[in-house]
């Protein structure tokens, strides 16, 4: 989380809304450990990482949907057997669970 704090503060100062995505669980082999964090602002700028690149695009889409109010905050999961996750590159054989929520000032 520390590596994204400067981005959060800059975006906040510029009046942007921000969503936080955090790895909250890993089953089997996963690209990042629990606690790995990515933040997304309402214009689609990204800082940090939850998967080292393999599901970042899908998580950004989820974060933008949460900011737009079309999805509720909550856990999204990506695993090897998940067609979407496989399509975006999660081939490590495990499952990651990512909690996505808007950052409330």
DORO-396402 format. One record per residue: residue in one letter; z, x, y of N, C-alpha, C, O in turn. Coordinates in nm, 2 decimals, padded with zeros to 4 digits. Each point is the difference from the previous one (the first is absolute). Layout:
<pts>
- A, Z, X, Y, Z, X, Y, Z, X, Y, Z, X, Y .
...
</pts>
This chain:
<pts>
- X, 00.00, 00.08, -00.12, 00.00, -00.08, 00.12, 00.00, 00.09, 00.13, -00.06, -00.04, 00.10 .
- X, 00.13, 00.15, -00.11, 00.01, 00.09, 00.12, -00.14, 00.04, 00.05, -00.02, 00.01, 00.12 .
- X, -00.08, 00.01, -00.21, -00.13, 00.04, 00.05, -00.08, -00.10, 00.08, -00.10, 00.03, 00.06 .
- X, 00.14, -00.16, -00.07, -00.07, -00.10, 00.07, 00.08, -00.05, 00.13, -00.06, -00.09, 00.07 .
- X, 00.18, 00.14, -00.05, 00.07, -00.05, 00.12, -00.06, 00.02, 00.13, 00.00, -00.09, 00.09 .
- X, -00.07, 00.20, -00.07, -00.07, 00.03, 00.13, -00.11, -00.10, 00.02, -00.02, -00.05, 00.11 .
- X, -00.05, 00.02, -00.22, -00.11, -00.10, 00.01, 00.05, -00.14, 00.03, -00.05, -00.07, 00.09 .
- X, 00.16, 00.03, -00.15, 00.06, -00.13, 00.03, 00.04, -00.01, 00.14, -00.02, -00.10, 00.07 .
- X, 00.09, 00.21, -00.02, 00.05, -00.01, 00.14, -00.12, 00.00, 00.10, 00.01, -00.07, 00.10 .
- X, -00.12, 00.14, -00.13, -00.11, 00.00, 00.09, -00.07, -00.13, 00.00, -00.03, -00.06, 00.10 .
- X, 00.01, 00.00, -00.22, -00.06, -00.13, -00.01, 00.09, -00.11, 00.07, -00.05, -00.09, 00.07 .
- X, 00.18, 00.10, -00.09, 00.09, -00.09, 00.06, -00.01, 00.01, 00.15, 00.00, -00.11, 00.07 .
- X, 00.00, 00.23, -00.01, -00.02, 00.02, 00.14, -00.13, -00.06, 00.05, -00.01, -00.04, 00.12 .
- X, -00.09, 00.04, -00.20, -00.13, -00.05, 00.04, -00.01, -00.15, -00.02, -00.11, -00.06, 00.02 .
- X, 00.22, -00.01, -00.08, 00.00, -00.14, -00.01, -00.06, -00.05, -00.13, -00.03, -00.12, -00.02 .
- X, 00.01, 00.21, -00.08, -00.06, -00.04, -00.13, 00.11, -00.06, -00.09, 00.11, 00.04, 00.00 .
- X, -00.16, -00.13, -00.09, 00.08, -00.05, -00.11, -00.02, 00.10, -00.12, -00.11, 00.05, -00.01 .
- X, 00.21, -00.04, -00.07, 00.00, 00.10, -00.11, 00.05, -00.06, -00.13, 00.10, -00.07, 00.00 .
- X, -00.17, 00.10, -00.11, 00.05, -00.04, -00.13, 00.04, 00.13, -00.07, -00.06, 00.11, 00.01 .
- X, 00.17, -00.12, -00.09, 00.04, 00.11, -00.08, -00.02, -00.03, -00.15, 00.03, -00.11, -00.05 .
- X, -00.09, 00.21, -00.02, -00.02, -00.02, -00.15, 00.08, 00.12, -00.06, -00.02, 00.12, 00.03 .
- X, 00.10, -00.16, -00.13, 00.09, 00.10, -00.06, 00.00, -00.01, -00.15, 00.01, -00.11, -00.05 .
- X, -00.03, 00.22, -00.02, 00.01, -00.01, -00.15, 00.14, -00.03, -00.04, 00.10, 00.08, 00.04 .
- X, -00.08, -00.19, -00.11, 00.14, -00.04, -00.04, 00.02, 00.02, -00.15, 00.11, -00.02, -00.05 .
- X, -00.22, 00.05, -00.02, 00.02, 00.02, -00.15, -00.12, 00.06, -00.06, -00.12, -00.02, 00.05 .
- X, 00.14, 00.09, -00.15, -00.11, 00.07, -00.08, 00.03, -00.02, -00.15, 00.11, 00.03, -00.04 .
- X, -00.21, -00.08, -00.03, 00.02, -00.01, -00.15, -00.10, 00.10, -00.06, -00.12, 00.00, 00.03 .
- X, 00.16, 00.09, -00.11, -00.08, 00.10, -00.06, -00.04, 00.10, 00.10, 00.08, 00.04, 00.08 .
- X, -00.20, 00.01, -00.09, -00.05, 00.10, 00.09, -00.05, -00.06, 00.13, -00.07, -00.10, 00.00 .
- X, 00.11, 00.15, 00.12, -00.04, -00.05, 00.12, -00.03, 00.11, 00.10, 00.05, 00.11, -00.01 .
- X, -00.14, -00.14, 00.11, -00.04, 00.11, 00.09, 00.11, 00.04, 00.10, 00.00, 00.12, 00.04 .
- X, 00.09, -00.21, 00.00, 00.11, 00.04, 00.09, 00.13, -00.07, -00.05, 00.00, -00.10, -00.07 .
- X, 00.11, 00.16, 00.11, 00.13, -00.05, -00.04, 00.05, -00.11, 00.09, -00.06, -00.02, 00.11 .
- X, 00.15, -00.06, -00.16, 00.06, -00.10, 00.09, 00.05, 00.06, 00.13, 00.05, 00.11, 00.00 .
- X, -00.07, -00.19, 00.10, 00.03, 00.05, 00.14, -00.12, 00.05, 00.08, 00.01, 00.00, 00.12 .
- X, -00.12, 00.03, -00.19, -00.12, 00.04, 00.07, -00.04, -00.11, 00.09, 00.00, -00.12, -00.04 .
- X, -00.03, 00.15, 00.16, -00.03, -00.10, 00.11, -00.13, 00.02, 00.07, -00.04, 00.11, 00.03 .
- X, -00.02, -00.23, 00.00, -00.12, 00.00, 00.08, 00.02, -00.11, 00.11, 00.06, -00.10, -00.03 .
- X, -00.10, 00.13, 00.15, 00.00, -00.10, 00.10, -00.14, -00.03, 00.05, -00.08, 00.09, 00.00 .
- X, 00.06, -00.22, 00.04, -00.13, -00.04, 00.05, 00.02, -00.08, 00.12, 00.09, -00.09, 00.01 .
- X, -00.17, 00.12, 00.10, 00.02, -00.09, 00.12, -00.11, -00.11, 00.00, -00.09, 00.00, -00.09 .
- X, 00.10, -00.09, 00.19, -00.08, -00.11, 00.00, -00.15, 00.03, 00.03, -00.08, -00.10, -00.01 .
- X, 00.05, 00.22, 00.04, -00.15, 00.04, 00.02, -00.05, 00.07, -00.12, -00.11, 00.04, -00.01 .
- X, 00.20, -00.02, -00.10, -00.05, 00.06, -00.12, 00.03, 00.15, -00.01, -00.04, 00.07, -00.09 .
- X, 00.11, -00.01, 00.19, 00.03, 00.14, 00.00, 00.11, 00.02, -00.11, 00.09, -00.09, -00.02 .
- X, -00.09, 00.20, -00.05, 00.09, 00.02, -00.12, 00.06, 00.14, 00.02, -00.06, 00.09, 00.05 .
- X, 00.19, -00.09, -00.09, 00.07, 00.13, -00.01, 00.08, 00.00, -00.13, 00.05, -00.11, -00.04 .
- X, -00.03, 00.22, -00.02, 00.07, 00.01, -00.13, -00.09, -00.04, -00.12, -00.12, -00.02, 00.01 .
- X, 00.19, 00.01, -00.13, -00.07, -00.02, -00.12, 00.09, -00.06, -00.10, 00.12, 00.04, -00.02 .
- X, -00.17, -00.14, -00.06, 00.08, -00.05, -00.11, -00.06, 00.04, -00.14, 00.07, -00.02, -00.10 .
- X, -00.19, 00.07, 00.10, -00.06, 00.04, -00.12, -00.09, 00.12, 00.00, -00.07, 00.03, -00.10 .
- X, 00.07, 00.04, 00.20, -00.08, 00.12, 00.01, -00.15, -00.03, 00.01, -00.08, 00.09, -00.03 .
- X, 00.05, -00.21, 00.06, -00.14, -00.04, 00.02, -00.05, -00.10, -00.10, -00.10, -00.07, 00.03 .
- X, 00.16, 00.05, -00.15, -00.07, -00.08, -00.10, 00.01, -00.15, 00.03, -00.09, -00.08, -00.04 .
- X, 00.19, 00.02, 00.10, 00.00, -00.14, 00.04, 00.03, -00.02, 00.15, 00.03, -00.12, 00.04 .
- X, -00.05, 00.22, 00.04, 00.03, -00.01, 00.14, -00.08, -00.12, 00.06, 00.06, -00.08, 00.08 .
- X, -00.18, 00.07, -00.11, -00.09, -00.10, 00.06, 00.05, -00.14, -00.02, 00.01, -00.09, 00.09 .
- X, 00.03, 00.07, -00.22, 00.05, -00.14, -00.03, 00.14, -00.02, 00.07, 00.03, -00.12, 00.03 .
- X, 00.05, 00.22, -00.02, 00.13, -00.02, 00.07, -00.02, -00.02, 00.15, 00.07, -00.08, 00.06 .
- X, -00.17, 00.14, 00.00, -00.03, -00.02, 00.14, -00.05, -00.15, 00.02, 00.05, -00.06, 00.09 .
- X, -00.13, 00.01, -00.18, -00.04, -00.14, 00.01, 00.12, -00.09, -00.01, 00.00, -00.10, 00.07 .
- X, 00.09, 00.13, -00.16, 00.12, -00.08, -00.02, 00.08, 00.00, 00.13, 00.05, -00.10, 00.05 .
- X, -00.03, 00.22, 00.01, 00.08, 00.02, 00.12, -00.06, -00.08, 00.11, 00.07, -00.07, 00.08 .
- X, -00.20, 00.08, -00.06, -00.07, -00.08, 00.10, 00.01, -00.15, -00.02, 00.02, -00.07, 00.10 .
- X, -00.02, 00.03, -00.22, 00.02, -00.15, -00.03, 00.14, -00.04, 00.03, 00.02, -00.11, 00.05 .
- X, 00.08, 00.19, -00.07, 00.14, -00.03, 00.03, 00.01, -00.01, 00.15, 00.07, -00.09, 00.06 .
- X, -00.13, 00.19, 00.02, 00.01, -00.01, 00.14, -00.08, -00.12, 00.06, 00.05, -00.06, 00.10 .
- X, -00.15, 00.02, -00.17, -00.08, -00.12, 00.05, 00.07, -00.13, -00.04, -00.04, -00.11, 00.05 .
- X, 00.14, 00.12, -00.14, 00.07, -00.12, -00.04, -00.07, -00.08, -00.11, 00.04, -00.11, -00.04 .
- X, -00.14, 00.17, -00.02, -00.07, -00.06, -00.11, 00.06, 00.03, -00.14, -00.03, -00.07, -00.10 .
- X, 00.12, 00.17, 00.10, 00.08, 00.03, -00.12, 00.14, 00.02, 00.04, 00.03, 00.04, 00.11 .
- X, 00.07, -00.08, -00.19, 00.14, 00.02, 00.02, 00.04, 00.14, -00.04, -00.07, 00.07, -00.08 .
- X, 00.17, -00.02, 00.15, 00.06, 00.13, -00.05, 00.03, -00.01, -00.14, 00.04, -00.10, -00.05 .
- X, -00.05, 00.21, -00.03, 00.04, 00.00, -00.14, -00.06, 00.12, -00.07, -00.06, 00.09, 00.06 .
- X, 00.08, -00.09, -00.19, -00.04, 00.11, -00.09, -00.14, -00.03, -00.05, -00.03, -00.11, -00.05 .
- X, -00.05, 00.21, 00.06, -00.13, 00.00, -00.07, 00.00, 00.12, -00.10, 00.05, 00.10, 00.02 .
- X, -00.11, -00.13, -00.14, 00.00, 00.10, -00.10, -00.14, 00.04, -00.04, -00.10, -00.08, 00.00 .
- X, 00.08, 00.21, -00.04, -00.12, 00.05, -00.04, 00.02, 00.08, -00.12, 00.09, 00.09, -00.01 .
- X, -00.17, -00.11, -00.10, 00.01, 00.07, -00.12, -00.13, 00.02, -00.07, -00.10, -00.05, 00.04 .
- X, 00.10, 00.14, -00.14, -00.12, 00.04, -00.07, -00.08, -00.13, -00.05, -00.12, 00.00, 00.00 .
- X, 00.20, -00.10, -00.05, -00.07, -00.11, -00.06, -00.04, -00.10, 00.11, -00.07, -00.10, -00.03 .
- X, 00.11, 00.12, 00.15, -00.04, -00.09, 00.11, -00.14, 00.04, 00.05, -00.02, 00.11, 00.05 .
- X, -00.08, -00.20, -00.07, -00.14, 00.03, 00.04, -00.01, 00.05, 00.14, -00.08, 00.09, 00.02 .
- X, 00.15, -00.15, 00.07, -00.01, 00.04, 00.14, 00.05, 00.14, 00.02, -00.06, 00.08, 00.06 .
- X, 00.17, -00.05, -00.12, 00.06, 00.13, 00.01, -00.09, 00.11, -00.06, -00.02, 00.10, 00.05 .
- X, -00.04, -00.14, -00.17, -00.09, 00.10, -00.06, -00.12, 00.02, 00.08, -00.05, 00.11, 00.01 .
- X, 00.00, -00.22, 00.05, -00.12, 00.02, 00.09, 00.03, 00.09, 00.12, -00.09, 00.07, 00.04 .
- X, 00.21, -00.07, 00.01, 00.03, 00.09, 00.11, 00.06, 00.13, -00.04, 00.03, 00.08, 00.08 .
- X, -00.02, -00.06, -00.21, 00.03, 00.14, -00.05, 00.13, 00.03, -00.06, 00.03, 00.11, -00.01 .
- X, 00.06, -00.21, -00.02, 00.13, 00.03, -00.06, -00.03, 00.02, -00.15, 00.01, -00.10, -00.07 .
- X, -00.03, 00.22, 00.04, -00.03, 00.03, -00.14, 00.10, 00.08, -00.07, -00.02, 00.06, -00.11 .
- X, 00.14, -00.05, 00.17, 00.10, 00.09, -00.05, 00.08, -00.06, -00.12, 00.07, 00.07, -00.07 .
- X, -00.10, -00.20, 00.04, 00.06, -00.06, -00.12, 00.12, -00.08, 00.03, 00.05, -00.06, -00.09 .
- X, 00.01, 00.07, 00.20, 00.12, -00.07, 00.04, -00.02, -00.12, 00.09, -00.12, -00.04, 00.02 .
- X, 00.23, -00.01, 00.03, -00.01, -00.11, 00.09, 00.09, 00.03, 00.12, 00.11, 00.05, -00.02 .
- X, -00.16, -00.08, 00.14, 00.09, 00.02, 00.12, 00.02, -00.14, 00.06, -00.08, -00.08, 00.00 .
- X, 00.20, 00.07, 00.06, 00.04, -00.12, 00.07, 00.03, 00.03, 00.14, 00.08, 00.09, 00.03 .
- X, -00.15, -00.15, 00.06, 00.01, 00.03, 00.15, 00.04, -00.12, 00.07, -00.06, -00.11, -00.01 .
- X, 00.17, 00.12, 00.09, 00.05, -00.11, 00.08, -00.06, 00.02, 00.14, 00.01, 00.10, 00.06 .
- X, -00.08, -00.21, -00.01, -00.07, 00.00, 00.13, 00.07, -00.10, 00.09, 00.02, -00.12, -00.04 .
- X, 00.02, 00.16, 00.16, 00.06, -00.09, 00.09, -00.03, 00.04, 00.14, -00.03, 00.11, 00.03 .
- X, 00.03, -00.21, 00.07, -00.01, 00.04, 00.14, 00.12, 00.07, 00.05, 00.11, -00.04, -00.05 .
- X, -00.13, 00.13, 00.14, 00.12, 00.07, 00.06, 00.04, -00.08, 00.12, -00.08, -00.01, 00.09 .
- X, 00.20, -00.04, -00.10, 00.05, -00.08, 00.11, 00.08, 00.09, 00.09, 00.09, 00.08, -00.04 .
- X, -00.12, -00.08, 00.17, 00.07, 00.08, 00.10, 00.14, -00.06, 00.02, 00.08, 00.06, 00.08 .
</pts>
